[in-house]
Amino acid sequence: LNSGIRRYHVAPVLCQRVKVAMSHFEPNEYINYEKLEKNINTVRKRLDRPLTLSEKIVYGHLDDPAKQEIERGKTYLRLRPDRVAMQDATAQMAMLQFISSGLPKVAVPSTIHCDHLIEAQSGGEKDLQRAKDINQEVYNFLSTAGAKYGVGFWKPGSGIIHQIILENYSYPGVMLIGTDSHTPNGGGLGGICIGVGGADAVDVMAGIPWELKCPKVIGVKLTGKLSGWTSPKDVILKVAGILTVKGGTGAIIEYHGPGVDSISCTGMATICNMGAEIGATTSIFPYNERMKKYLGKTGRADIAALADEFKQHLVPDSGCQYDQVIEINLSELKPHINGPFTPDLAHPVSDIGAVAEKEGWPVDIRVGLIGSCTNSSYEDMGRSAAVAKQALAHGLKCKSKFTITPGSEQIRATIERDGYAKILREVGGLVLANACGPCIGQWDRKDIKKGEKNTIVTSYNRNFTGRNDANPETHAFVTSPEIVTALSIAGTLKFNPETDYLTGADGKKFKLEAPDADELPKLEFDPGQDTYQYPPKDGSGQHVDVSPTSQRLQLLEPFDKWDGKDLEDMLILIKVKGKCTTDHISAAGPWLKFRGHLDNISNNLLIGAINIENGKANSVRNALTQEFGPVPDTARYYKKMGVKWAVIGDENYGEGSSREHAALEPRHLGGRVIITKSFARIHETNLKKQGLLPLTFADPADYNKIHPVDKLSIVGLKDFAPGKPLKCIIKHPNGSQETIMLNHTFNESQIEWFQAGSALNRMKELQQKSS
């Protein structure tokens, strides 16, 4: 419908005739608020209580709202998401799995976004061309697979998947799943956008109901108003400090309260994006005028008009109950900087210099980096430029190296037109390609040697050891783009822009004023180059080429089925000490090039995890030869000898990205069980999808009873049932043994995944039966 047509609240029949496209890229796929409304009303009648916003949207997408069992934190929901989005690194394996399914076309609107494989080296244009040359085989595979199976393809240079989703695909009330942990960025537009593994995406693309454990809901009540140097990023940095990296696990973070209206739409997206760092299923804000304004500016005023009609379903009910409530007064919130080595180590910017000196962290800043999926909006770039402009007026440039990553081609073109890019270059910045770049380790860093202790500050989301540059001695801190810019000008963590002075080129001292910038451009956004490839109406004749000799791509072979027996006398590949993220389990950086080749990428299995036996990374004892060697080599040896093996982990195992390779690799190399104190949500699901057994200690202290030289047997698999613990018999080298209990979160269908060998195997079995 034309966005200028006025709609009246008069007749439901009229509402049912209103058709508004979910995206102008898919003009025949319509928003279905009527179905959302019907499902919400069905569930509200059943539960007989007010609903939170996240409950409305999640339950509004139930496959069977009349019969679905609903209990927060316990039952598994069968859901029908509206669409799927995949970034290029994870899309390779997702599309390989979809090809393996044998289905002719995706069942819901789906897109592929080329943003992960572009390495930051010398600047945007050169880096992009280099990536196109190096990754031609992968881009060709994704392009042709998209054309064959009906998937939209965003070419390299388009921008970061999450910014593209915000600009084109997210809208109030949508349920979108994406193969990246920062998919929750779309919550800034009032959508339930959830990061998943590729196998989950295949379920949705195959038209199969998608399973999610019914999330708890944590409410964050915002009061007061943002002002001065305090930014939306500081809200999530503060929340991360409160909840820690696993405090949001199994929950949706729902922001509400009068303070919400002081945050821009892209600022809300920033907050939702980094909710991945506290383990949240997703995060969301209620529909408001800031979202309406953003929708209008991005050419979607018709969606905003429709959302206005259904607004009662796009905000929480009065009197709804949260499982936990955190209250933050934005008027009192101070600028924060979190790190190093973990995104939940929160400090006010005013304190970080003293803390760094006390802890022995380098205070001199080697590089400041702004951009990323978290902070690369027009407003972010404008606030950074406002800081840079003040420094330039006093004859100063950045003392630290400084890089800028635009979030999308649209952002890049618009900040070039409006002069922000020029200012950021003049202050010493290097504008990189519209891609993830250093945020995910795609950074050819030349200014330090590996092992050199140094500090960087970023506006990114993650700062795990070695995350950005593969150097374990890089102390990475995350903060807002404007604070990164100010600290890069000063060159030290000891600078507090709220109180401290800089010395201009004329020798006079001056103080930076708090930045102010437009939320959205005064003119329309400049779309820049056209980088989208529409899928043809009929792609059945399209050929998808995967060379059998390729080192980048490999067609998948089905995993073996469960043999019906208990898992006896498994060796322990590694007992992990401390934090073990998906970066530790399946490193990124240079390994990104093998994301479509399971056997090659399996050579990075657990190379970053610390072995409790010797305190080293990538050094484990081979129980058959008694020699120490790399983790992947040892796993391959066990597989060759026909020996099953297990991994023992600590708390929040698999924290970090949606990287399903961290589940595919152990399965491919013969792993059967991962036993930990607790799991991160996405990783636990990914393990189940690939036919592994993710189990947790009934008593976390039992972690100490298992030693790397022991053998383990999992008993009771013939009676494997939801809610029923399994026994683990520990056999010590001296001949003694003891039994501990292990818990799991499998439901009936997930048990079938295990028995079939993987969720994909189970899907094929069901297809064969139905045909």
Residue pairs with C-beta under 8 A, 6 or more apart in sequence:
1 18
1 19
1 20
1 302
2 302
3 301
3 302
3 305
7 14
7 18
7 305
7 306
7 309
8 14
9 309
15 33
15 34
15 309
16 34
18 306
18 309
19 30
20 30
20 31
20 302
20 303
20 305
20 306
21 27
21 28
21 29
21 30
21 31
21 302
22 29
22 30
22 31
22 82
22 83
22 109
22 169
22 171
22 174
23 29
23 109
23 168
23 169
24 168
24 299
24 300
25 152
25 168
25 532
25 534
26 109
26 152
29 109
31 171
31 173
31 174
31 303
31 306
33 173
33 306
33 307
33 309
33 310
33 313
35 60
36 56
36 57
36 60
36 61
36 173
36 310
36 313
37 60
37 310
37 313
39 59
39 60
39 61
39 62
39 65
40 51
40 56
40 59
40 60
40 313
42 65
42 66
43 51
43 55
43 59
43 60
43 62
43 65
43 70
44 51
46 65
46 66
46 70
47 70
49 320
49 321
50 316
50 317
50 318
50 319
50 320
50 321
51 59
51 316
51 317
51 320
52 217
52 219
52 254
52 316
52 317
52 320
52 321
52 322
53 190
53 254
53 256
53 284
53 286
53 314
53 315
53 316
54 192
54 215
54 217
54 252
54 254
54 282
54 284
55 217
55 320
56 313
56 314
56 316
56 317
57 173
57 174
57 175
57 191
57 192
57 284
58 77
58 79
58 175
58 192
58 212
58 214
58 215
58 252
59 65
59 68
59 70
59 77
60 173
60 175
60 313
61 79
61 80
61 81
61 82
61 175
61 192
62 68
62 77
62 78
62 79
62 80
63 78
63 79
63 80
63 209
64 78
68 75
68 77
68 78
69 75
70 77
70 214
71 214
72 214
72 215
72 216
72 217
72 323
73 213
73 214
73 215
73 216
73 250
73 251
73 323
74 213
74 214
75 213
75 214
76 211
76 212
76 213
76 214
76 747
76 749
77 211
77 212
77 213
77 214
78 209
78 210
78 211
79 175
79 209
79 210
79 211
79 212
80 175
80 209
80 210
81 108
81 175
81 176
81 177
81 204
81 210
82 108
82 109
82 174
82 175
82 176
83 108
83 109
83 110
83 111
83 169
83 174
83 176
83 177
84 106
84 108
84 109
84 110
84 111
84 176
84 177
84 178
84 179
84 201
84 204
84 205
85 110
85 111
85 113
85 161
85 165
85 169
85 176
85 177
85 178
85 179
85 180
85 183
86 94
86 95
86 110
86 111
86 112
86 113
86 151
86 161
86 178
86 179
86 180
86 198
86 201
87 112
87 113
87 114
87 115
87 116
87 161
87 178
87 179
87 180
88 112
88 113
88 114
88 115
88 116
88 117
88 138
88 139
88 142
88 156
89 116
89 117
89 588
89 592
89 595
90 179
90 180
90 197
90 198
90 595
90 658
90 659
90 660
91 112
91 113
91 142
91 179
91 198
92 138
92 141
92 142
92 553
92 595
92 596
93 198
93 595
93 596
93 598
93 660
93 661
93 664
94 179
94 198
94 199
94 201
94 202
94 205
95 112
95 141
95 142
95 145
95 146
95 149
95 151
96 553
96 554
96 555
96 556
96 596
97 198
97 199
97 202
97 556
97 760
98 106
98 145
98 149
98 202
98 205
98 206
99 145
99 149
99 544
99 555
100 555
100 556
100 558
100 760
101 202
101 206
101 760
101 763
101 764
101 767
102 764
102 767
103 149
103 205
103 206
104 149
104 540
105 149
105 150
105 539
106 149
106 150
106 151
106 205
106 206
107 204
107 205
107 206
107 207
108 204
108 205
108 207
109 152
110 150
110 151
110 152
110 201
110 205
111 151
111 152
111 153
111 154
111 164
111 169
112 142
112 146
112 151
112 152
112 153
112 154
113 154
113 158
113 159
113 160
113 161
113 164
114 139
114 142
114 153
114 154
114 155
114 156
114 157
114 158
115 156
115 158
115 159
115 160
115 161
115 434
115 435
115 436
116 435
116 436
116 440
116 442
116 592
117 131
117 134
117 135
117 138
117 156
117 442
117 592
117 593
118 127
118 128
118 131
118 156
118 157
118 433
118 435
118 436
118 437
118 442
119 127
119 130
119 131
119 437
119 442
119 443
119 444
120 127
120 403
120 405
120 432
120 433
120 435
120 437
120 438
120 442
120 443
120 444
121 127
121 130
121 444
123 430
123 431
123 432
124 412
124 431
124 432
124 433
124 434
125 433
127 432
127 433
127 435
128 156
128 157
128 433
128 435
131 156
131 433
131 435
132 139
132 156
134 593
135 156
135 552
135 593
137 547
137 550
137 552
137 553
138 552
138 553
138 593
138 596
139 155
139 156
140 545
141 544
141 545
141 546
141 553
141 596
142 153
143 153
143 155
143 533
144 542
144 543
144 544
144 545
145 151
145 544
146 152
146 153
146 533
146 535
147 153
147 533
147 535
147 536
147 539
147 542
148 539
148 540
148 542
148 543
148 544
149 205
149 535
149 539
150 535
150 539
151 535
152 532
152 533
152 534
152 535
153 532
153 533
153 535
154 161
154 164
154 531
154 532
154 533
155 531
155 532
155 533
156 435
157 409
157 433
157 434
157 435
157 529
157 531
158 164
158 408
158 409
158 434
158 531
158 532
159 406
159 407
159 408
159 409
159 410
159 411
159 412
159 434
159 435
160 372
160 373
160 376
160 405
160 407
160 408
160 434
160 435
160 436
161 178
161 180
161 183
161 373
162 178
162 180
162 182
162 183
162 185
162 186
162 269
162 273
162 373
162 407
163 185
163 373
163 376
163 377
163 407
163 408
163 411
164 408
165 176
165 178
165 183
165 185
165 186
165 193
166 185
166 186
166 188
166 189
166 266
166 269
167 298
167 408
167 410
168 298
169 176
169 186
170 176
170 185
170 186
170 188
170 189
170 190
170 191
170 193
171 189
171 190
171 191
171 295
171 300
171 303
171 307
172 189
172 190
172 191
172 287
172 291
172 303
172 307
172 314
173 190
173 191
173 287
173 307
173 310
173 313
173 314
174 186
174 189
174 191
174 192
174 193
175 191
175 192
175 193
175 194
176 183
176 186
176 191
176 192
176 193
176 194
177 183
177 193
177 194
177 195
177 196
177 200
177 201
177 204
177 210
178 186
178 193
178 194
178 195
178 196
178 201
178 658
179 195
179 196
179 197
179 198
179 201
179 658
179 660
180 195
180 657
180 658
181 195
181 276
181 656
181 657
181 658
181 682
182 195
182 273
182 274
182 276
182 373
182 374
182 461
183 193
183 194
183 195
183 196
183 282
183 658
184 193
184 194
184 195
184 272
184 273
184 275
184 276
184 280
184 282
184 283
184 284
185 193
185 269
185 270
185 272
185 273
185 373
185 374
186 193
186 269
186 272
187 193
187 268
187 269
187 272
187 275
187 282
187 283
187 284
187 285
188 265
188 266
188 267
188 268
188 269
188 270
188 271
188 272
188 273
188 285
188 291
189 265
189 268
189 269
189 291
189 294
189 295
190 284
190 285
190 286
190 287
190 291
190 307
190 314
191 284
192 252
192 282
192 284
193 272
193 282
194 212
194 281
194 282
195 276
195 282
195 657
195 658
195 682
196 210
196 658
196 682
196 685
197 658
197 659
197 660
197 663
197 682
197 685
197 686
197 689
198 660
199 660
199 686
199 689
199 690
199 758
199 759
199 760
200 210
200 685
200 689
202 760
202 763
203 209
203 210
203 211
203 759
203 763
204 210
206 763
208 763
211 747
211 749
211 750
212 281
213 250
213 681
213 745
215 250
215 251
215 252
215 281
216 250
216 251
216 252
216 323
216 324
217 251
217 252
217 254
217 322
217 323
218 243
218 248
218 251
218 252
218 253
218 254
218 280
218 322
218 323
218 324
218 325
218 326
219 254
219 255
219 256
219 322
219 324
219 325
219 326
220 235
220 239
220 253
220 254
220 255
220 256
220 257
220 325
220 326
220 327
220 328
221 256
221 257
221 259
221 325
221 326
221 327
221 328
222 235
222 255
222 256
222 257
222 258
222 259
222 260
222 263
222 327
222 328
222 330
223 257
223 258
223 259
223 327
223 328
223 329
223 330
223 331
224 259
224 262
224 329
224 330
224 331
224 332
224 333
225 259
225 262
225 330
225 331
226 232
226 259
226 262
226 263
226 267
226 330
226 333
227 331
227 514
228 498
228 514
229 335
229 349
229 482
229 483
229 497
229 498
229 514
229 515
230 330
230 333
230 334
230 335
231 267
231 335
231 383
231 480
231 481
231 482
231 483
232 263
232 264
232 267
232 268
232 270
232 271
232 480
233 270
233 271
233 274
233 336
233 374
233 375
233 459
233 479
233 480
233 481
234 333
234 334
234 335
234 336
234 480
235 263
235 271
235 328
235 330
235 333
236 270
236 271
236 273
236 274
236 275
236 277
237 274
237 336
237 337
237 338
237 346
237 478
237 479
238 328
238 333
238 336
238 346
239 253
239 271
239 275
239 278
239 326
239 328
240 274
240 277
240 278
240 338
240 343
240 344
240 346
241 336
241 338
241 344
241 345
241 346
242 326
243 278
243 326
243 344
244 278
244 344
245 277
245 278
245 279
245 342
245 343
245 344
245 652
245 655
246 278
246 279
246 651
246 652
246 655
246 678
246 680
247 278
247 279
248 275
248 278
248 279
248 280
248 281
249 279
249 280
249 652
249 678
249 680
249 681
250 279
250 281
250 681
251 280
251 281
251 323
251 324
252 280
252 281
252 282
252 283
252 284
253 272
253 275
253 278
253 280
253 282
253 283
253 284
254 283
254 284
254 316
254 322
255 268
255 271
255 283
255 284
255 285
255 286
256 285
256 286
256 316
257 327
259 328
259 329
259 330
260 268
260 285
260 286
260 288
261 288
261 289
261 290
262 330
263 271
263 285
263 290
264 290
264 294
264 377
264 379
264 519
264 520
265 290
265 291
265 293
265 294
265 519
266 294
266 377
266 378
266 379
266 380
266 519
267 377
267 379
268 285
268 290
268 291
269 377
270 374
270 375
270 377
270 380
271 283
271 285
272 282
272 283
272 284
272 285
273 373
273 374
273 461
274 343
274 374
274 461
275 282
275 283
276 461
277 343
277 344
277 461
277 462
278 344
279 652
279 655
279 680
279 681
281 681
285 291
286 314
286 315
286 316
287 307
287 311
287 314
287 315
290 519
291 304
291 307
292 304
292 307
292 308
293 519
293 520
294 520
295 301
295 303
295 304
295 307
296 304
297 520
297 521
297 524
297 525
298 525
307 314
334 348
334 349
334 350
334 498
335 348
335 349
335 350
335 479
335 480
335 483
335 497
335 498
336 346
336 347
336 348
336 349
336 479
337 347
337 348
337 349
337 352
337 457
337 477
337 478
337 479
337 483
337 493
338 344
338 345
338 346
338 347
338 463
338 477
338 478
338 479
339 345
339 463
339 475
339 476
339 477
339 478
340 361
340 455
340 463
340 475
340 476
340 477
341 463
341 464
341 465
341 475
341 476
342 463
342 464
342 579
343 461
343 462
343 463
343 478
347 355
349 479
349 483
349 496
349 497
349 498
350 496
350 498
350 499
352 477
352 493
353 363
353 492
353 493
353 494
353 495
353 496
354 494
355 361
356 362
356 363
356 455
356 493
356 494
357 363
357 494
361 455
361 475
361 493
362 453
362 454
362 455
362 475
363 455
363 492
363 493
363 494
364 454
364 455
364 491
364 492
364 493
365 399
365 400
365 455
365 456
365 457
365 487
365 488
365 490
365 491
365 492
365 493
366 400
366 401
366 447
366 448
366 454
366 455
366 456
367 400
367 401
367 402
367 403
367 445
367 447
367 456
367 457
367 488
368 398
368 400
368 401
368 402
368 403
368 456
368 457
368 458
368 484
368 485
368 487
368 488
369 402
369 403
369 405
369 438
369 439
369 456
369 457
369 458
369 459
369 460
369 468
369 484
370 376
370 380
370 381
370 384
370 402
370 403
370 404
370 405
370 458
370 459
370 481
370 484
370 485
371 380
371 403
371 404
371 405
371 406
371 407
371 432
371 437
371 439
371 459
371 481
372 405
372 407
372 436
372 439
372 458
372 459
372 460
372 461
373 407
373 436
373 439
373 461
374 459
374 460
374 461
375 459
375 460
375 480
375 481
376 405
376 406
376 407
376 408
376 411
376 459
377 407
377 411
378 411
378 414
378 415
378 518
378 519
378 520
378 521
378 525
379 517
379 518
379 519
379 520
380 459
380 480
380 481
381 404
381 406
381 411
381 415
381 420
381 421
381 424
381 481
382 415
382 420
382 515
382 517
382 518
383 480
383 481
383 482
383 515
383 516
383 517
384 404
384 420
384 424
384 481
384 482
384 484
384 485
384 515
385 415
385 419
385 420
385 423
385 424
385 517
386 482
386 515
386 516
386 517
387 482
387 485
387 486
387 489
387 497
387 512
387 515
388 423
388 424
388 426
388 427
388 429
388 485
388 489
389 423
390 510
390 512
390 513
391 397
391 398
391 427
391 489
391 502
391 512
392 423
392 426
392 427
394 502
394 504
394 505
394 506
394 508
394 510
395 504
395 505
395 506
396 427
396 489
396 502
396 504
396 505
397 426
397 427
397 428
397 489
398 427
398 428
398 429
398 485
398 488
398 489
398 491
399 488
399 489
399 490
399 491
399 492
400 457
400 487
400 488
400 491
401 428
401 430
401 447
401 488
402 424
402 427
402 428
402 429
402 430
402 485
402 488
403 429
403 430
403 431
403 432
403 437
403 438
404 421
404 424
404 429
404 430
404 431
404 432
405 432
405 433
405 434
405 435
405 436
405 437
405 438
405 439
406 412
406 415
406 421
406 431
406 432
406 434
407 434
408 434
409 434
409 527
409 528
409 529
409 531
410 525
410 526
410 527
410 528
411 434
412 421
412 431
412 434
412 528
413 525
413 526
413 527
413 528
413 529
414 521
414 525
414 526
414 528
415 421
416 422
416 526
417 523
417 526
418 521
418 523
421 431
424 431
425 431
427 485
427 489
428 488
432 438
435 442
436 442
437 443
438 445
438 458
438 460
438 468
438 469
439 458
439 460
439 461
439 462
439 468
440 467
440 588
440 589
440 592
441 466
441 467
441 468
441 469
441 470
441 587
441 588
441 589
441 592
442 588
442 589
442 592
443 468
443 469
445 469
445 471
448 454
448 469
448 471
448 474
450 470
450 471
451 471
451 472
451 473
452 471
452 473
453 473
453 475
454 471
454 473
454 474
454 475
455 474
455 475
455 476
455 477
455 493
456 468
456 469
456 474
456 475
456 476
456 477
457 476
457 477
457 478
457 479
457 483
457 484
457 487
457 488
457 493
458 468
458 476
458 477
458 478
458 479
458 484
459 478
459 479
459 480
459 481
459 484
460 468
460 476
460 478
461 478
462 478
462 656
463 476
463 477
463 478
464 579
464 581
464 583
464 656
465 472
465 583
465 608
466 472
466 474
466 583
466 587
466 608
467 476
467 583
468 474
468 476
470 589
470 590
477 493
479 487
482 515
483 497
486 495
486 497
486 512
487 493
487 495
487 497
489 502
489 512
490 497
490 500
490 502
495 502
497 511
497 512
498 514
500 511
501 509
501 510
501 511
502 509
502 510
502 511
502 512
503 509
503 510
504 510
536 542
546 553
546 554
546 555
547 553
550 597
551 594
551 597
551 600
552 593
552 594
552 596
552 597
553 596
553 597
554 596
554 597
554 598
554 599
554 600
556 598
558 757
558 758
558 760
558 761
558 764
559 667
559 668
559 690
559 691
559 757
559 758
559 761
560 757
561 755
561 756
561 757
561 761
562 691
562 717
562 754
562 755
562 756
562 757
564 718
565 717
565 718
566 713
566 714
566 715
566 716
566 717
566 718
567 644
567 672
567 673
567 693
567 712
567 713
567 714
567 717
568 713
569 711
569 712
569 713
569 731
570 643
570 644
570 645
570 646
570 672
570 673
570 711
570 712
570 713
570 714
571 623
571 624
571 638
571 643
571 644
571 645
571 646
571 711
572 623
572 645
572 646
572 647
572 648
572 706
572 707
572 708
572 709
572 710
572 711
572 712
573 606
573 620
573 631
573 634
573 635
573 638
573 645
573 646
573 647
573 671
574 606
574 609
574 611
574 620
574 631
574 647
574 648
574 708
575 611
575 612
575 613
575 647
575 648
575 706
575 707
575 708
576 584
576 606
576 609
576 610
576 611
576 612
576 647
576 648
576 649
576 650
576 653
577 610
577 611
577 612
577 615
577 650
578 610
578 650
579 650
579 652
579 655
580 609
580 610
580 649
580 650
580 653
580 654
580 655
581 654
581 655
581 656
582 654
582 655
582 656
582 657
582 659
582 662
582 683
583 608
583 656
583 657
584 606
584 608
584 609
585 605
585 606
585 608
585 609
585 654
585 659
585 662
585 665
585 683
586 601
586 604
586 605
586 659
586 661
586 662
586 665
587 604
587 607
587 608
588 657
588 659
591 601
591 604
594 600
594 601
594 603
594 604
595 601
595 661
598 661
598 664
598 665
598 668
599 668
601 661
601 665
602 632
602 635
602 664
602 665
602 668
602 669
603 632
604 632
604 665
605 631
605 632
605 635
605 665
605 666
605 669
606 618
606 631
606 632
606 647
606 666
607 617
607 618
607 630
607 631
607 632
608 617
608 618
609 617
609 631
610 616
610 617
611 617
611 619
611 620
611 708
612 708
613 620
613 621
613 708
614 628
618 630
618 631
619 628
619 629
619 630
619 631
620 628
620 629
620 630
620 631
620 634
620 708
621 627
621 628
621 708
621 709
622 628
622 629
622 634
622 637
623 709
624 637
624 638
624 641
624 643
625 637
632 669
635 645
635 666
635 669
635 670
635 671
636 669
638 644
638 645
638 669
638 670
639 669
639 670
643 670
644 670
644 671
644 672
645 670
645 671
645 672
646 671
646 672
646 673
646 674
646 675
646 712
647 666
647 671
647 673
647 674
647 675
648 675
648 676
648 703
648 706
649 674
649 675
649 676
649 677
650 676
650 677
650 703
651 676
651 677
651 678
652 678
652 679
652 680
653 674
653 676
653 677
653 678
653 679
653 680
653 683
654 662
654 679
654 680
654 682
654 683
654 684
654 686
654 687
655 680
655 683
656 680
656 683
657 682
658 682
658 686
659 686
660 686
660 689
660 690
662 683
662 686
663 683
663 686
663 687
663 689
663 690
663 692
664 690
666 674
666 692
667 690
667 691
667 692
667 758
671 692
672 692
672 693
672 714
673 692
673 693
673 695
673 712
673 714
674 687
674 692
674 693
674 694
674 695
675 695
675 696
675 697
675 706
675 712
675 728
675 742
676 694
676 695
676 696
676 697
677 696
677 697
677 700
677 703
678 696
679 687
679 694
679 696
683 694
684 694
684 745
687 693
687 694
688 694
688 746
688 750
688 753
688 754
688 759
689 753
689 758
689 759
689 760
690 758
690 759
691 753
691 754
691 756
691 757
691 758
691 759
691 761
692 754
693 714
693 744
693 754
694 744
694 745
695 714
695 726
695 728
695 742
695 743
695 744
696 742
696 743
696 744
697 703
697 740
697 742
697 743
698 725
698 740
698 741
698 742
698 743
699 740
699 741
702 740
705 730
705 738
705 740
706 712
706 730
707 732
709 732
709 733
710 730
710 731
710 732
710 733
711 730
711 731
712 728
712 729
712 730
712 731
713 728
713 729
713 731
714 726
714 727
714 728
714 742
715 726
715 727
715 728
715 729
716 724
716 726
716 727
717 726
720 726
720 746
720 751
720 754
720 755
721 751
722 746
722 747
722 748
722 751
725 741
725 742
725 743
725 744
726 741
726 742
726 744
727 739
727 740
727 741
727 742
728 739
728 740
728 741
728 742
729 737
729 738
729 739
730 737
730 738
730 739
730 740
731 737
732 738
746 754
749 762
752 762
753 759
753 761
753 762
756 762
756 765
